[in-house]
Amino acid sequence: MKPIRNSAKAVIMDQDRVLLTRNVDHLGEFFLFPGGGQEKGETLAQAVVRECLEEIGRTVAVGDLLHVREYIGSNHEFAAEDGDIHQVEFYFECRLTDQGDSFEGHRPDDYQVGVEWVKLSSLGDVRIYPRSLVEPLAKRRGYSGPSRVYVGDTN
């Protein structure tokens, strides 16, 4: 059995859109918030900064914790592949600190094929993980966090 893994993610907003990584698997296109696994000796904030550099090629300033989600693989749609995974994901409000329109990370994830600004009004129409952030983001447009930060094992 694998140990529980912490993952730190960035919620980067710009008016009516959010920055996401674009990925492709056997089912097609899907979107994720930039970020990934916390390394030993690294704070969650340091993990977000490092992962954003790796995946989107940009530096971020880390703000407030917005959302905590657990992912217990055996409870979700990819149970056959992820059945042994238990991950706790911490979503932080972040902002880009450098200028430019280019997003080219030096260590993208295996399924990652790009980085895109996605309109908040379109989030319900795309395959995005976690879905538990779609409604709070779409409702608030100037997202300031859901009323509950910890949402448990959700889609």
C-alpha positions as CSV (number, residue, x, y, z in Angstrom):
1,M,0.0,0.0,0.0
2,K,1.3,3.4,-0.9
3,P,1.6,6.1,1.7
4,I,-0.8,9.1,1.8
5,R,0.6,11.9,-0.4
6,N,0.2,15.6,-0.1
7,S,-0.2,17.7,-3.2
8,A,-0.1,21.5,-3.4
9,K,-2.1,23.2,-6.2
10,A,-2.4,26.7,-7.6
11,V,-5.7,28.5,-8.3
12,I,-4.5,31.4,-10.6
13,M,-7.3,33.7,-11.6
14,D,-7.4,36.6,-14.1
15,Q,-10.8,38.4,-14.1
16,D,-13.2,35.8,-15.6
17,R,-10.7,33.0,-16.3
18,V,-8.5,30.5,-14.5
19,L,-5.1,29.1,-15.6
20,L,-5.1,25.3,-16.0
21,T,-2.9,22.6,-17.5
22,R,-4.4,20.9,-20.5
23,N,-3.9,17.1,-20.5
24,V,-4.9,14.2,-22.8
25,D,-5.5,10.6,-21.8
26,H,-7.3,7.6,-23.4
27,L,-10.7,9.4,-22.8
28,G,-9.6,12.7,-24.4
29,E,-8.8,16.1,-23.1
30,F,-9.0,17.1,-19.4
31,F,-7.8,20.0,-17.3
32,L,-6.0,20.2,-13.9
33,F,-4.9,23.0,-11.6
34,P,-1.1,23.4,-11.8
35,G,0.7,21.7,-8.9
36,G,1.8,18.4,-7.6
37,G,3.4,16.4,-4.9
38,Q,5.1,17.9,-1.8
39,E,8.7,16.7,-1.3
40,K,10.2,15.9,2.1
41,G,11.5,19.1,3.8
42,E,9.4,21.3,1.6
43,T,6.4,23.5,2.8
44,L,3.2,23.3,0.8
45,A,3.8,26.9,-0.4
46,Q,7.3,25.9,-1.6
47,A,5.8,22.9,-3.4
48,V,3.3,25.1,-5.2
49,V,6.0,27.5,-6.4
50,R,8.3,24.6,-7.6
51,E,5.4,22.8,-9.3
52,C,4.3,25.9,-11.1
53,L,7.8,26.5,-12.5
54,E,7.9,22.8,-13.6
55,E,4.4,22.7,-15.2
56,I,3.7,26.3,-16.4
57,G,7.2,27.8,-16.4
58,R,6.1,30.8,-14.3
59,T,6.8,32.1,-10.8
60,V,3.8,32.5,-8.5
61,A,3.2,34.2,-5.2
62,V,1.2,32.0,-2.9
63,G,-1.8,33.4,-1.0
64,D,-4.5,31.9,1.1
65,L,-5.6,28.2,1.3
66,L,-8.9,28.0,-0.5
67,H,-9.8,24.3,-0.8
68,V,-8.7,21.0,0.7
69,R,-9.7,17.8,-1.2
70,E,-9.0,14.2,-0.5
71,Y,-8.7,11.8,-3.4
72,I,-9.1,8.2,-2.5
73,G,-8.6,6.5,-5.8
74,S,-10.7,3.4,-5.1
75,N,-13.8,5.7,-4.7
76,H,-13.5,7.4,-8.1
77,E,-13.9,6.8,-11.9
78,F,-10.3,5.6,-12.4
79,A,-10.4,3.0,-9.5
80,A,-8.8,0.3,-11.7
81,E,-5.7,2.5,-12.2
82,D,-5.7,4.6,-9.0
83,G,-7.1,2.1,-6.5
84,D,-4.1,2.3,-4.3
85,I,-3.8,6.1,-4.3
86,H,-4.7,8.3,-1.3
87,Q,-3.8,12.0,-1.8
88,V,-4.6,15.1,0.1
89,E,-4.7,18.2,-2.2
90,F,-4.3,21.7,-0.9
91,Y,-5.5,24.4,-3.3
92,F,-3.9,27.9,-2.8
93,E,-4.9,31.2,-4.2
94,C,-1.9,32.3,-6.3
95,R,-0.9,35.1,-8.7
96,L,1.7,35.2,-11.4
97,T,4.6,37.4,-10.4
98,D,6.4,37.6,-13.7
99,Q,5.3,39.2,-17.0
100,G,4.6,37.4,-20.3
101,D,2.1,35.3,-22.1
102,S,4.3,32.2,-22.6
103,F,3.7,29.1,-20.5
104,E,6.4,26.5,-21.0
105,G,7.4,24.4,-18.0
106,H,10.6,22.4,-17.9
107,R,9.0,19.3,-16.3
108,P,5.3,18.9,-17.4
109,D,3.3,16.0,-16.1
110,D,3.1,12.9,-18.3
111,Y,-0.3,13.7,-19.7
112,Q,0.2,17.4,-20.0
113,V,0.1,18.9,-23.5
114,G,-0.3,22.6,-22.7
115,V,-1.4,25.4,-20.4
116,E,-4.5,27.4,-21.0
117,W,-6.6,30.2,-19.6
118,V,-10.2,28.8,-19.4
119,K,-13.2,31.0,-19.0
120,L,-15.0,30.4,-15.7
121,S,-18.3,30.2,-17.7
122,S,-16.8,27.2,-19.6
123,L,-15.7,25.1,-16.6
124,G,-19.0,23.1,-16.5
125,D,-18.4,22.1,-20.1
126,V,-14.9,20.6,-19.8
127,R,-13.5,17.5,-18.0
128,I,-11.8,19.1,-15.1
129,Y,-10.4,17.7,-11.8
130,P,-11.5,18.3,-9.2
131,R,-15.1,19.2,-10.2
132,S,-15.7,20.3,-6.6
133,L,-14.0,23.6,-7.5
134,V,-16.1,24.4,-10.6
135,E,-19.2,25.7,-8.8
136,P,-17.4,28.0,-6.3
137,L,-15.2,29.4,-9.1
138,A,-18.0,29.9,-11.5
139,K,-20.3,31.6,-8.9
140,R,-17.7,34.0,-7.5
141,R,-15.8,35.2,-10.6
142,G,-13.5,37.1,-8.2
143,Y,-13.0,33.9,-6.2
144,S,-12.3,34.4,-2.5
145,G,-12.7,30.8,-1.4
146,P,-15.7,28.5,-0.7
147,S,-17.5,28.7,2.6
148,R,-16.0,25.3,3.5
149,V,-12.3,24.8,2.9
150,Y,-12.2,21.1,3.6
151,V,-14.5,19.2,1.3
152,G,-13.4,15.6,1.9
153,D,-13.2,12.9,-0.7
154,T,-15.0,14.5,-3.7
155,N,-15.0,14.4,-7.4
